[in-house]
Amino acid sequence: MRQTKFENIITGNLNNPVFKELYAPPEGITGNVVVKFDLF
């Protein structure tokens, strides 16, 4: 899920910008990988 697809993260004007809290990656893809080895 990309936060910037659903809402703006910067509000206000150029002299006084207001940044919203980031709860998701602003751009790109993230993921998790788990590798389990059973030695015995």
Secondary structure, DSSP 8 states (H G I E B T S, - for coil): --GGGTS-SEEE-SSSEEE----S-SSS------------
